[in-house]
């Protein structure tokens, strides 16, 4: 009995221990099952944005989470409110983070991990849009692709000097992928983004530039006064086309960007030689930042400014110095030159105002008079032809004149001089207007064809020297001949000096235009031929002196103030414009396109002779005078040979075509065409 009790007691204790052990095992197994079920549930759940944000959510600081491995991690915080307003709000996190396959901590990732690539993703979307044919429905995506193309060519996309395996900057360095949005211009959000760009660029990479910018007029306006119209990094360097600032395209682009704010200053700058070269596509002349500085730009009246009066000469001498090839050291006169002078402010630029008004009055007066003169002349001759009127000619009477003979009007020297004048003038017009209208589409092409602005300027100066040389040679030849001729009358019919008959003929022509009188009888030189002749004297003086002053600025500025360059630029350009337009309209009409001259060309200036019929029609008073004096025979010559006539016509047509082509280019430049 006692033994049975002992056995029973032992069994009960053993059973209790077994039960206790069983209970412990059950508890352990139950906990393990719960953990396994939870993990299985977490892994099998869909990785949507809600699940991701359950961990990666933070308003001010990155959240910290302890993973299954017991380690505490600081996670990247994504603020749901900002993410919901971003351009990526409709996307799932795993659309970009494709290497994450579960929601455990730490995440299980595919191997090898896929690097998040903005370019690859957007390119794939664009290719899909192109295949589906709905590119027009996704204009923003098209803009992104343009930005990607620009970025690939930019300085940011180039391999980093310290670590060539990575670029200088990626999309992620500038854009917060989770909050990025394109805020419309003029909104507070856009202003906030614009305000933050200097800090983003400076603190990340360009610390020195940020320090300079913060002390500049741009930086103080933006960072201290919250003036969002002030320039930030992206306004000058752009956003995606950022390049090496020593490269010509970037120098030109930044100069253009300056004009985004300083529109009037860019316009006046482009009217100078510095700006004209830039408009032709070359960046070796001074740009805005060469004078004003780049990141540390100060007001002009700031004593520390590079363009302050006390510092300006030193700034000019960075380029204008003898040590640089083709340059000469800037002198004191450079101080008063203004690259932004214009003719709209008499108080600030009185010389420019006066000269511009004078030149405009001259151009308007000349063109109105002579264009009206040409139009009325054409109308009167057309009217008389319709009415069947026959032009009366002065005949030789009983004088036996061989009608097959020609009248020798111009000697060989005059004809050679005229041809050379025509060639050099057309070359001057081409090279000069290429610089004057540098912003047109055709000017850069001409400059490139001729070898660039330096070669263009060299050709212009050489041809200008030839023009002046031909002019003085002609002048000396004529003067010595006239001074030796004791019978020559300075105000007589053979003289090119205007006289009273010229005014009478001009008045008579306008009466004839109106049908109020007969056409005047012109002598050897008509009043409009004399105007053509003396216009060369005026042009050589005005264009030549102003051009010479601009060609040797270091000498000019030694003796004259810098504002002379501003005035000389206006005079040189406007007078050249007047000469070109007058030659290719009025001069061409008077000599080639009058109804009685058609079809063109008139070749008397190439052959030197004209038929007696044409001579009697054009210069009846001279014809009558020579007949009455019996001197006509002295001027009669044989008709030009057929080869001479044909060659003269071909040459004349070629010159007319070139002249009209140049006139078209000038018109395109004047009216702002391409």
ROZAKOL-357908 format. One line per 2 residues: number of its first residue (from 1); for each residue x, y, z of C-alpha. Coordinates in steps of 0.001 Angstrom, whole numbers, plus 500000, padded with zeros to 6 digits. Each point is the difference from the previous one (the first is absolute). Layout:
% ROZAKOL-357908
NUM	X Y Z  ... .
% end
This chain:
% ROZAKOL-357908
1	500000 500000 500000  502746 502345 500980 .
3	501881 499135 496844  496899 500735 497949 .
5	499766 503476 501535  503637 500656 499251 .
7	499546 498952 496358  496876 502106 499723 .
9	501787 503046 501429  502928 499664 497663 .
11	497707 499574 497042  498014 503104 500940 .
13	503175 502086 500281  501244 498660 496676 .
15	496650 500702 498401  500067 503572 501382 .
17	503453 500568 498587  498906 498535 496712 .
19	496968 502269 500021  502143 503011 500893 .
21	502477 499157 497254  497139 499486 497618 .
23	498571 503373 500942  503331 501685 499452 .
25	500363 498309 496624  496511 501051 499061 .
27	500742 503602 500929  503234 499976 498069 .
29	498422 498433 496992  497099 502418 500184 .
31	502286 503049 500074  502068 498641 497177 .
33	496868 499399 497997  498790 503532 500582 .
35	503368 501464 498987  500156 497751 496970 .
37	496462 500879 499037  500697 503704 500458 .
39	503178 499829 497923  498294 497927 497353 .
41	497147 502486 499960  502418 502958 499709 .
43	501960 498394 497199  496921 498968 498108 .
45	498311 503384 500327  500112 502329 496962 .
47	502764 502639 500251  497793 503007 499386 .
49	500767 503607 500954  497977 499740 503203 .
51	502167 497157 501244  503195 501847 499044 .
53	498883 503212 501661  499082 498116 503161 .
55	503744 499971 500641  501434 502692 497710 .
57	497849 502833 501266  501290 503053 501806 .
59	499167 503676 500190  503250 501418 501347 .
61	502504 497185 500540  500743 496608 498545 .
63	498195 497209 501899  501889 497270 501819 .
65	498839 496371 499925  501401 496844 501621 .
67	500109 497101 497607  499646 496273 500528 .
69	503772 499777 500352  499819 502223 503032 .
71	501784 502966 498360  498509 503484 500077 .
73	500030 501769 496644  499441 503618 498975 .
75	497680 499904 497010  499592 502534 497228 .
77	497003 502113 500935  497320 500736 497431 .
79	497461 502590 501078  496631 498708 498732 .
81	498542 503488 499533  502854 501133 497759 .
83	500238 496696 498171  496312 500154 499128 .
85	500616 503325 498214  503063 498857 498075 .
87	500116 498947 496381  500616 496426 501150 .
89	496982 499832 502356  498108 497538 497825 .
91	502907 497596 499846  500747 497121 502337 .
93	503217 500085 501972  501047 496662 498546 .
95	499659 501418 496480  503324 501666 500657 .
97	501335 497826 502824  499689 496883 497895 .
99	502652 498098 501942  497844 499810 503177 .
101	497922 496826 500087  498613 499850 503549 .
103	498956 502137 502921  502293 498496 502636 .
105	502726 501912 501764  502580 499893 498664 .
107	498443 499706 496519  500779 497006 497945 .
109	501299 501222 496630  500629 498403 496686 .
111	503596 499478 499072  501636 501834 498416 .
113	498050 503081 501165  498516 502211 497267 .
115	501222 503581 500282  497219 502550 499844 .
117	500389 501754 496633  497763 502967 499204 .
119	501285 500209 496428  499333 496356 499257 .
121	496487 500155 501441  498909 503131 498143 .
123	501609 498800 496788  498039 496751 500228 .
125	496780 501939 500573  500737 502188 496975 .
127	500731 497008 497795  496697 498479 501061 .
129	498206 503267 499228  501595 500073 496559 .
131	498970 496412 499314  496445 500740 501120 .
133	499934 503209 497973  498831 502191 502876 .
135	503025 502246 500414  497834 503102 499569 .
137	497980 498942 503001  503113 500078 502176 .
139	501595 503411 499428  501681 500053 503397 .
141	501718 496703 499236  501277 501565 496783 .
143	501466 502886 501999  501672 497497 502330 .
145	501590 498291 497010  501347 503326 498783 .
147	501472 500557 503449  501566 496540 499925 .
149	501594 500681 496610  501342 503299 501299 .
151	501302 498373 503179  501876 497308 498071 .
153	501955 502737 498210  500517 502092 503107 .
155	502958 500367 502329  498063 498220 502756 .
157	499777 496787 497974  503767 499770 499477 .
159	501992 497589 502199  501103 501454 503308 .
161	503703 500833 500133  500469 498339 503397 .
163	497795 496995 499276  499602 499382 496257 .
165	497484 497231 500677  497335 502565 500915 .
167	498927 503202 498231  500545 503459 501443 .
169	496326 500199 500925  496954 497816 499535 .
171	496282 500719 499973  499818 499033 503686 .
173	502599 502626 500959  497762 502817 498843 .
175	496492 498546 500201  498338 498456 503065 .
177	498390 496999 498344  497186 499789 502553 .
179	498937 503642 500086  501020 501335 496559 .
181	497336 501967 498180  499910 502588 497245 .
183	498407 503004 501633  498491 502540 497556 .
185	501945 503221 499642  498713 502777 502240 .
187	498711 497693 502718  501356 499958 503577 .
189	501199 496434 499424  502033 501074 496986 .
191	501477 502918 501939  500940 497646 502814 .
193	501717 497624 497581  501793 502889 498263 .
195	501138 501390 503345  501463 496642 501040 .
197	502100 499338 496890  503127 501977 501060 .
199	500114 498099 503265  499516 496694 498207 .
201	502759 500681 497465  502358 501665 502469 .
203	499805 497772 503032  500140 496822 497943 .
205	502923 500839 497717  500699 503667 499283 .
207	500776 501438 503432  502433 502685 498840 .
209	497596 501243 497342  497189 500113 502549 .
211	502088 502200 502297  500680 502442 497149 .
213	496383 499918 498884  498703 500708 503514 .
215	501960 503284 500035  498941 501026 496489 .
217	497101 502251 499067  498128 496971 498683 .
219	500587 498004 503174  499000 502789 502362 .
221	496804 500677 498110  499004 496349 499960 .
223	501331 498611 503277  499622 503040 502251 .
225	497142 501973 498458  498059 497027 498588 .
227	499769 501677 496606  499198 497009 497831 .
229	500642 502001 496841  503698 500017 500867 .
231	502192 497567 498110  500787 496616 501532 .
233	502420 497351 498698  497488 498502 497570 .
235	499175 503380 498427  503544 500362 498679 .
237	501201 496406 499674  496569 498532 499117 .
239	498781 496782 501582  501087 497111 497796 .
241	502313 501465 497326  502687 500979 502491 .
243	503401 499909 498353  503588 501048 500396 .
245	499947 503796 500256  503208 500250 497977 .
247	498321 498412 496970  498729 502407 497344 .
249	496400 498691 499823  499615 500342 503774 .
251	501509 503498 500041  497543 501046 497320 .
253	497072 498308 501754  500734 501686 503325 .
255	500249 503370 498261  496599 499413 498439 .
257	498624 498978 503392  501151 503304 501470 .
259	497649 501653 497541  497114 498087 501513 .
261	500043 502591 502778  502090 502787 498469 .
263	498259 500138 496638  500856 503606 499116 .
265	503628 499557 501036  500329 496884 497850 .
267	498542 501891 497048  502477 502880 500322 .
269	502884 497594 500635  499227 498137 496793 .
271	500288 503259 498067  503688 500198 500962 .
273	502835 498105 498355  500231 497724 503053 .
275	496349 499052 499641  500056 499700 496218 .
277	502757 497394 500143  497980 498069 502563 .
279	496872 500143 497846  502021 498534 497130 .
281	500661 496972 502220  503503 500761 501295 .
283	500843 500514 503657  503489 501520 500030 .
285	498852 503579 500606  498906 501315 503397 .
287	496755 498585 501380  497891 501348 502865 .
289	501859 498014 502660  503422 500986 498639 .
291	499270 503581 501040  497510 499683 502865 .
293	501312 496762 501509  498108 496740 500308 .
295	498897 498999 503503  501067 503138 501864 .
297	498265 502622 497841  499616 503372 501741 .
299	498227 503228 499113  501867 502288 497618 .
301	500264 502715 502666  501430 497573 502574 .
303	503717 500875 500501  500813 496281 499960 .
305	498241 499412 496652  502202 499018 497084 .
307	498244 502586 497818  500180 502837 502531 .
309	501752 503031 498522  503039 499382 502202 .
311	500321 496386 498852  498734 500166 496429 .
313	503316 500574 498232  501542 497013 501777 .
315	497022 497894 498932  500372 501119 496367 .
317	503700 499197 500123  499258 496356 500771 .
319	499408 499719 496235  501314 503230 498526 .
321	503682 499623 500787  503142 499823 497877 .
323	500917 496553 501279  496997 498493 498198 .
325	500412 499311 496310  498315 502606 497850 .
327	499056 502172 502976  501303 503297 501354 .
329	499920 501339 503527  496831 501925 500786 .
331	500528 503696 500688  498146 502534 502157 .
333	497338 500674 497406  498606 496510 500526 .
335	498620 501157 503356  497217 502057 498451 .
337	498992 497482 497358  496570 498588 500752 .
339	499143 496563 498621  496349 500655 500859 .
341	499580 503510 498583  496856 500675 497982 .
343	498270 502902 498308  496856 500125 502168 .
345	501398 501892 502981  501297 503492 499243 .
347	500905 500693 503627  502202 496921 500259 .
349	501333 499700 496437  499636 503445 498335 .
351	502558 499317 497262  498251 496805 498956 .
353	496621 501724 500032  501158 502877 497777 .
355	501943 497888 497504  497241 497413 499674 .
357	497337 502628 499375  502205 501655 497366 .
359	500697 496728 498204  496332 498998 500028 .
361	499048 503377 498538  502673 499596 497320 .
363	498862 496499 499054  496319 500886 499944 .
365	500617 503187 498003  502180 498338 497365 .
367	497773 496959 499552  496735 501920 499866 .
369	501332 502421 497386  501703 497511 497697 .
371	497500 497158 500352  497228 502450 499177 .
373	502140 501293 497141  500402 496465 498599 .
375	496340 499052 500387  498781 503184 498292 .
377	502536 499598 497201  498844 496446 499351 .
379	496362 501121 500060  500546 502879 497547 .
381	501868 497891 497467  497402 497209 500291 .
383	497227 502565 499568  501565 501534 496894 .
385	500549 496595 498454  496320 499180 500551 .
387	499034 503283 498372  502249 499260 497015 .
389	502172 503042 500471  503290 499921 498093 .
391	503100 501250 501778  501279 502986 498032 .
393	503690 499889 499228  502345 502768 498955 .
395	501341 499189 496566  503250 501047 498381 .
397	498260 501941 497261  502094 500175 496899 .
399	503116 498779 501810  501162 496771 498361 .
401	500101 497578 502971  500543 496297 499628 .
403	497162 498523 502068  501913 496750 500383 .
405	502598 501782 502078  499960 500051 503805 .
407	500652 502904 502334  503039 499560 502278 .
409	498624 500940 503402  502455 498502 502520 .
411	503772 499530 499622  501662 496702 500954 .
413	501229 501246 503388  496492 500967 501115 .
415	498619 496628 498921  502663 498040 501888 .
417	499458 502153 503080  496227 499462 499794 .
419	500379 496217 499746  502401 499885 502938 .
421	497706 502262 502001  497103 497660 499281 .
423	501913 496899 501097  501448 501460 503195 .
425	496696 501648 500908  498106 496721 499692 .
427	502666 498250 502073  499763 502716 502651 .
429	496213 499681 500055  500193 496214 500396 .
431	502586 500018 502786  498609 503067 501738 .
433	496343 498993 500038  500945 496504 501157 .
435	501245 501610 503210  497269 502650 500116 .
437	497213 497428 499688  501822 497239 501869 .
439	496784 498789 501651  498415 498934 496707 .
441	500066 496384 498875  502106 500753 496928 .
443	502785 502002 501668  501643 497121 501952 .
445	500033 497915 496819  501760 502763 498067 .
447	502474 500501 502844  500783 496283 500086 .
449	500346 499893 496214  502513 502851 500114 .
451	502018 498426 502811  498516 501562 503134 .
453	499718 503536 501396  503768 500560 500138 .
455	500421 499243 496310  496791 501913 499299 .
457	501423 503085 501732  503341 499624 498240 .
459	498321 499840 496584  497864 503015 500894 .
461	503031 502090 500987  502090 499001 496988 .
463	497181 500749 497568  499269 503277 501790 .
465	503633 500960 499484  499695 499155 496304 .
467	496846 502106 499768  501700 503033 501525 .
469	503072 499427 497810  497926 499876 496804 .
471	498116 503093 501073  503124 502072 500622 .
473	501626 498756 496801  496951 501096 498030 .
475	499829 503317 501822  503681 500812 499373 .
477	499700 498943 496346  496971 502199 499387 .
479	501326 502999 501893  503408 500085 498324 .
481	498326 499737 496625  497513 502776 500694 .
483	502587 502291 501543  502137 499736 496872 .
485	497056 500785 497728  499836 503792 499932 .
487	496753 499903 497974  498103 497924 502575 .
489	497112 501836 501671  499400 498777 503554 .
491	496283 500781 499810  499660 499318 496306 .
493	498031 497218 498240  502925 497555 500098 .
495	500549 500405 503734  498661 497631 502661 .
497	499602 502889 502422  496255 500737 500501 .
499	498802 503210 498375  496777 501920 499569 .
501	498930 497964 496953  499946 496860 502147 .
503	497365 501532 502273  498038 501145 496951 .
505	500193 496488 498486  498845 498399 503239 .
507	497043 502349 500224  499245 499395 496321 .
509	500059 496226 500509  497335 500186 502692 .
511	497876 502197 497723  500413 497360 497295 .
513	499082 497278 502498  496725 501797 500622 .
515	499374 500600 496305  500456 503750 500419 .
517	502939 500500 497678  502525 498397 497640 .
519	502856 497823 501168  503136 502096 500654 .
521	502883 499832 497531  502963 498644 501953 .
523	503571 500973 499263  503065 497828 500571 .
525	499149 499286 503649  496503 499753 501434 .
527	499205 501152 503521  499481 496406 501184 .
529	503337 498928 498501  501699 502812 501874 .
531	498289 498855 503202  501354 496490 499437 .
533	503482 501382 499459  500169 502274 503030 .
535	498329 497427 502215  503222 498007 499717 .
537	501935 502932 501467  497548 500203 502900 .
539	500010 496235 500484  503777 499622 499948 .
541	500341 502795 502539  497287 498861 502412 .
543	500335 496235 499654  503773 500106 499638 .
545	500769 502151 503040  497538 498217 502282 .
547	501239 496608 498815  503624 500965 500573 .
549	499194 501135 503536  498383 496650 500747 .
551	502846 498051 498380  502674 501499 502298 .
553	498162 500492 503318  503160 500245 502102 .
555	501158 503015 497970  496566 501585 499855 .
557	499527 499650 503764  503388 501598 500632 .
559	498796 503334 498658  496209 499824 500103 .
561	497402 498966 502608  498454 496532 499835 .
563	496536 501224 499035  501505 500707 496566 .
565	499904 496232 499393  496259 499999 500615 .
567	499474 502891 497592  502378 498581 497383 .
569	498179 496659 500082  496681 501697 499255 .
571	501397 502216 497242  501943 497181 498354 .
573	497037 497626 499966  497294 502480 498983 .
575	502039 501636 497248  500987 496599 498607 .
577	496348 498953 500063  499061 503199 498143 .
579	502685 499419 497366  499064 496365 499406 .
581	496255 500560 499710  500442 503103 497835 .
583	502377 498252 497598  497856 496907 499537 .
585	496714 501868 499632  500387 503577 498728 .
587	503292 499613 498137  498860 496734 498421 .
589	496712 501579 498940  501583 503117 498489 .
591	502496 497995 497968  498388 496609 499353 .
593	496293 499816 500798  498465 503146 498512 .
595	497498 499080 497292  502219 501535 497316 .
597	502951 497891 501263  498223 496643 500004 .
599	501021 497266 499654  502993 500379 502321 .
601	502893 500403 500226  501213 503355 498676 .
603	503580 499191 498955  501297 503482 499213 .
605	502126 499935 503166  501693 496809 498796 .
607	500431 500772 496287  500431 503744 500525 .
609	497831 500803 496975  496312 500300 499190 .
611	498081 500253 496774  499270 503453 498611 .
613	496269 499360 500418  500434 499241 503696 .
615	502401 502904 500451  497541 502461 498406 .
617	497231 498669 502265  501940 500081 503268 .
619	502092 503153 499501  498307 502124 497341 .
621	501483 503302 501189  503552 498661 499741 .
623	499250 498521 496595  498687 503335 498719 .
625	502977 501843 501455  502485 497680 498317 .
627	498158 500196 496696  499897 503796 500095 .
629	503699 500222 500879  500964 497393 497401 .
631	501717 497860 502651  497746 496944 499759 .
633	502291 498207 497586  502801 499979 502575 .
635	497970 497706 502272  498698 497559 497401 .
637	501429 496458 500076  499213 496672 498446 .
639	497358 497862 501630  501341 497613 502648 .
641	500840 496565 498670  497533 497174 500430 .
643	502157 498179 502613  500420 503279 501900 .
645	496269 500640 499931  499097 496459 501030 .
647	502597 499926 502770  498807 503379 501295 .
649	496407 498798 500104  500938 496836 501888 .
651	502093 501996 502449  497210 502510 500459 .
653	497385 497318 500666  502287 498257 502497 .
655	500612 503230 501901  496300 500844 500012 .
657	499107 496544 501342  502643 500288 502713 .
659	498773 503472 500903  496360 498928 500233 .
661	501024 496971 502078  501847 502269 502397 .
663	496984 502291 500106  497829 497013 500961 .
665	502375 499066 502829  500019 503582 501247 .
667	496205 500120 499889  499757 496723 501935 .
669	502364 501364 502596  498211 503332 500302 .
671	496552 498495 500331  501177 497217 502289 .
673	499456 497174 497533  502028 496841 499522 .
% end
